[in-house]
Amino acid sequence: MNSRVIARFVGALIGIAAVAGSVWWFTHDPAPDGIYAAYTIVAPSSVAESQVVARALVAANGECPKVRTTGVNGFSDLDMTPRLPGPNAAPAFSQILACSVSLPTGLTKASINGNVIPASMPSSVQKIGMFADSGCRMDESRVQVCNDNDKWPLAQIAGRIAAEKPDLIIDPGDYVYREIRCPEKFASDCGGTIGPMKGFPFSETDLGWVQEFFEPAAALFPVAPIAFLRGNHEDCGRAGNGWFLYLDPFPGSETTCDPYITDEGLEVAVPQTTPAWTFDARIRDGRTLRVAMVDSAYGSDRQLTSWVDSQRGIYKQADALTKPQPGVESWLTTHRPLFAVISSTLMPKDDPLTDPWTSDSQMVASYGLLSHYDMVLASHIHYAQVTQIPGQPAAVILGNGGAFLEPLTGYSLPKYGPLTKGDGTPLVAGVTPYPNASFLWTNVQYGYAIATPRTGAGEWTITQHDFDGSRSAVCSLAKRTISCDAQAGTISTPN
């Protein structure tokens, strides 16, 4: 394909983008102040000494606003700079301009065009809100009821978390699930959905991100800084461009998922790993929580592919960043879970060697690299689950933030522990399987969790809530071990 043909091809895509975007543009104006969203994200100290970055999404025909701040040095206005998509992805991101600035230390207040945003990391953490997998499922095989606030309850969950007034929020990923346009026969369920644009090797647009995440999650943004993690739905073939534009904390990462031009048209960017990073949250004098963030967007849950080696490198980075220090306790956050049990109803009937533990690849990649952590927080599987493997960090899985849920039943304690085949033999030669779980709780319901520190180092209470605010379990974490007093769901323990 010569350069003239390529230019025509890209030009046609731009035309498609302009027409498709205009429908939403003229019927869904941004807020009167021109802001689609204003929020604060948690970042590593190498990006911002304060560990927080301000972001704003504004109309593309405007300019980046200023962040009005109050702090130890009085009043000041901070200039925000654009985060621009890659040139080949740009037509799908032509309606919104993303703006960013690292916030300095010492701030007490911050706002963008009158929208209050958190100005700093908390001086003392009393509550951490946690939720994930929040998008509304729409693909060739499944269509969720996105137009019903109970059947896609992200807005309710965001409102409930905001009402708890957490000091910090952690979201382990998966924000955009609408991979097709709403089928006409399901118009009552998902009519008005902003689907992907034709000709692009990904399933996202800027206005689609607003519809599926920034609007329904808006109650969270004035409340607390949010530590965002990339999920598999933010790989470059799905919603990776928006992830790097809007939620990734690193400067200069915006074009990571920009597709490339071939003779056949645009092709999805190659899979990539992004470095592990950490942030610190002060709990009280002499006690700090360090959270390691591991990108597990790529790879396979069940198959041990060559990607395991790449993923292991990221776990090694996290391990190096969380070396034990006096007064510092550590959690690991990764999208694909460790030590999670899937429903027996999903197990293949013709393969007796298949085990019910998911994310085998993550368990192999992280093997021997978990000794620094009190807890592993993950999502990916669409339920709430708590698992304890003896001698390992507690595992909390929160994939119940809005996307279609897993089967309701089939969560009994497995016969053997992780990294074991269905017949009890090791999954990987030379890798000793983990012992079987001593505790397993599963609740297949939409919801979220609130973590509150207790008196001792590494001691937390993690309260699980259904999306209506009711408690489903109260879990106690101490000495890397967790158990739950459950009001809903299923508890399994050894006989």
Secondary structure, DSSP 8 states (H G I E B T S, - for coil): --HHHHHHHHHHHHHHHHHHHHHHHHHS---TTSEEEEEEEE--TTT-TTSEEEEEEEETTS---EEEEEETTEEEEEE-EEE---TTTGGGG-SEEEEEEE--TTEEEEEETTEEE--S--SS---EEE----S--BSSS-B--TT-TTTS-HHHHHHHHHHT--SEEEE-S----B-S---GGGHHHHTT-----TT-SSS--HHHHIIIIITTTGGGTTT--EEE---GGGSTTTTHHHIIIII--STT-TTTT--EEETTEEE---------EEEEEEEETTEEEEEEEE---SS-SS---THHHHHHHHHHHHHHHT--BTTEEEEEEESS-SS-B--GGGS-TT-TT--SB--HHHHHHTTT--TTEEEEEE-SSSSEEEEE-TTS-EEEEE--SSS----SS-----SS-TTB-TTSSBSSTT-------SEEEEE-SSEEEEEEE-SSTT-EEEEEEETTS-EEEEEEEETTEEEEEESSSEEE---
